[in-house]
């Protein structure tokens, strides 16, 4: 557990992850951010590609769990459609609900990774919880505030190119 903004791995899209890639690194549980990681902000349901990816992960022996900062009903809907557990209002980068996900799934930090699109919440939260952090590129910029936030992360994104 360390205060670090450095992701362990960087990947273009969540959908590029495969069960074998994770298993090769000893990962059994993949914790997922929702907004701009699984789906762009505002989408009401997961895409068919996301649902197929979810099934492939499950068939490949990878457990999934959504940990979202959202206060809206969206995480409930996505988790139900994807048939995976979730928490919302997680207050990342606090590691509290990342640790809860591990406890719920009975999997240690060494066998857990968190995939998310933001360094200051997802990567930092994963690192504070002692799990592998996987930084994905944001799916879509929907407003100027998102662009500004990602612009602030740009120096960190350029420094870390450890591809998964």
C-alpha positions as CSV (number, residue, x, y, z in Angstrom):
1,X,0.0,0.0,0.0
2,X,1.6,3.2,-1.2
3,X,0.7,6.6,-2.2
4,X,1.6,6.3,-5.9
5,X,0.1,7.7,-9.1
6,X,2.0,5.2,-11.2
7,X,-0.2,2.5,-12.8
8,X,1.3,-1.0,-12.9
9,X,-0.1,-1.5,-16.4
10,X,-1.5,0.7,-19.2
11,X,-4.0,-0.6,-21.8
12,X,-6.0,1.1,-24.5
13,X,-9.4,-0.4,-23.7
14,X,-10.9,-2.5,-21.0
15,X,-12.1,-4.8,-23.8
16,X,-8.5,-5.6,-24.8
17,X,-8.0,-7.5,-21.5
18,X,-8.4,-11.2,-21.7
19,X,-8.7,-13.8,-18.9
20,X,-5.3,-15.3,-20.0
21,X,-3.5,-11.9,-19.7
22,X,-4.8,-11.6,-16.1
23,X,-4.1,-15.2,-15.2
24,X,-0.6,-14.9,-16.5
25,X,-0.1,-12.2,-13.8
26,X,-1.8,-14.1,-11.0
27,X,-5.0,-12.0,-11.1
28,X,-8.3,-13.8,-10.2
29,X,-10.4,-10.7,-9.4
30,X,-10.8,-7.7,-11.6
31,X,-12.4,-4.7,-10.0
32,X,-13.9,-2.3,-12.5
33,X,-14.6,1.4,-12.6
34,X,-17.8,2.2,-14.5
35,X,-17.8,5.6,-16.0
36,X,-15.6,5.9,-19.0
37,X,-14.0,2.5,-18.3
38,X,-16.8,0.1,-18.9
39,X,-19.0,2.5,-20.7
40,X,-19.1,6.3,-21.6
41,X,-20.9,8.6,-19.2
42,X,-24.6,8.7,-19.8
43,X,-25.0,5.3,-21.5
44,X,-28.0,3.5,-19.9
45,X,-27.0,-0.1,-20.5
46,X,-23.8,-2.0,-21.2
47,X,-23.1,-2.6,-24.9
48,X,-23.3,-6.1,-26.4
49,X,-19.4,-6.0,-26.6
50,X,-19.2,-5.4,-22.9
51,X,-21.7,-8.2,-22.1
52,X,-19.7,-10.6,-24.3
53,X,-16.4,-9.5,-22.7
54,X,-18.0,-10.1,-19.3
55,X,-19.1,-13.6,-20.2
56,X,-15.6,-14.4,-21.6
57,X,-14.0,-13.2,-18.4
58,X,-16.3,-15.3,-16.3
59,X,-15.8,-18.4,-18.5
60,X,-12.1,-17.8,-18.2
61,X,-12.2,-17.9,-14.4
62,X,-11.9,-14.2,-13.7
63,X,-14.3,-12.7,-11.1
64,X,-15.6,-9.2,-11.7
65,X,-16.8,-6.5,-9.3
66,X,-17.8,-2.9,-10.0
67,X,-16.5,-0.2,-7.6
68,X,-17.9,3.2,-8.7
69,X,-17.9,6.7,-7.3
70,X,-21.3,7.3,-8.9
71,X,-24.2,8.1,-6.7
72,X,-26.8,7.5,-9.4
73,X,-28.7,4.3,-10.2
74,X,-26.4,3.5,-13.2
75,X,-24.0,1.1,-11.3
76,X,-27.0,-0.9,-10.1
77,X,-28.3,-1.3,-13.7
78,X,-24.9,-2.2,-15.1
79,X,-24.1,-4.7,-12.4
80,X,-27.5,-6.4,-12.9
81,X,-27.1,-6.6,-16.6
82,X,-23.5,-7.9,-16.3
83,X,-24.5,-10.2,-13.4
84,X,-21.7,-9.1,-11.1
85,X,-21.5,-7.5,-7.6
86,X,-21.0,-3.8,-7.1
87,X,-20.7,-0.9,-4.7
88,X,-21.4,2.7,-5.5
89,X,-20.4,5.9,-3.7
90,X,-17.0,4.4,-3.2
91,X,-15.2,7.6,-2.7
92,X,-12.1,6.5,-4.6
93,X,-9.2,7.0,-4.1
94,X,-10.2,5.7,-0.6
95,X,-9.3,2.0,-0.6
96,X,-12.2,1.1,1.7
97,X,-14.6,-0.3,-0.9
98,X,-11.8,-1.8,-3.0
99,X,-10.9,-3.8,0.1
100,X,-14.6,-4.6,0.6
101,X,-14.8,-6.1,-2.9
102,X,-11.8,-8.3,-2.1
103,X,-13.4,-9.4,1.2
104,X,-16.8,-10.1,-0.5
105,X,-15.0,-12.2,-3.1
106,X,-12.6,-13.8,-0.6
107,X,-9.6,-12.9,-2.8
108,X,-6.3,-11.3,-1.6
109,X,-4.8,-8.1,-2.8
110,X,-2.0,-10.0,-4.6
111,X,-4.6,-11.7,-6.8
112,X,-6.6,-8.5,-7.5
113,X,-6.4,-5.7,-10.1
114,X,-8.4,-2.6,-10.6
115,X,-9.0,-1.2,-14.1
116,X,-10.0,2.4,-14.4
117,X,-9.6,5.5,-16.6
118,X,-8.5,8.0,-14.0
119,X,-5.1,8.3,-12.3
120,X,-6.2,10.4,-9.3
121,X,-9.1,8.1,-8.3
122,X,-8.7,4.6,-9.8
123,X,-4.9,4.2,-10.0
124,X,-4.3,5.9,-6.7
125,X,-7.1,3.9,-5.0
126,X,-5.8,0.6,-6.4
127,X,-2.2,1.4,-5.2
128,X,-3.5,2.5,-1.7
129,X,-5.4,-0.8,-1.5
130,X,-2.3,-2.8,-2.6
131,X,-3.8,-4.2,-5.8
132,X,-2.4,-4.0,-9.3
133,X,-3.6,-0.9,-11.1
134,X,-4.6,-1.0,-14.8
135,X,-5.0,2.4,-16.4
136,X,-7.3,2.4,-19.5
137,X,-7.8,5.2,-21.9
138,X,-11.1,7.1,-21.3
139,X,-13.7,6.0,-23.7
140,X,-15.2,9.4,-24.5
141,X,-15.0,13.1,-23.5
142,X,-18.5,14.3,-22.9
143,X,-17.8,17.8,-21.5
144,X,-15.1,20.3,-20.9
145,X,-14.7,19.4,-17.3
146,X,-13.7,15.8,-18.2
147,X,-11.2,17.2,-20.7
148,X,-9.6,19.4,-18.1
149,X,-9.4,16.6,-15.6
150,X,-7.7,14.3,-18.1
151,X,-5.5,17.2,-19.2
152,X,-4.3,17.4,-15.6
153,X,-3.4,13.7,-15.7
154,X,-1.5,14.0,-19.0
155,X,2.0,14.3,-17.6
156,X,1.5,11.1,-15.5
157,X,0.0,9.3,-18.4
158,X,3.0,10.1,-20.6
159,X,5.4,8.9,-18.0
160,X,3.9,5.4,-17.6
161,X,4.0,3.2,-20.6
162,X,4.1,-0.3,-19.0
163,X,1.8,-2.0,-21.5
164,X,-0.2,-5.0,-20.3
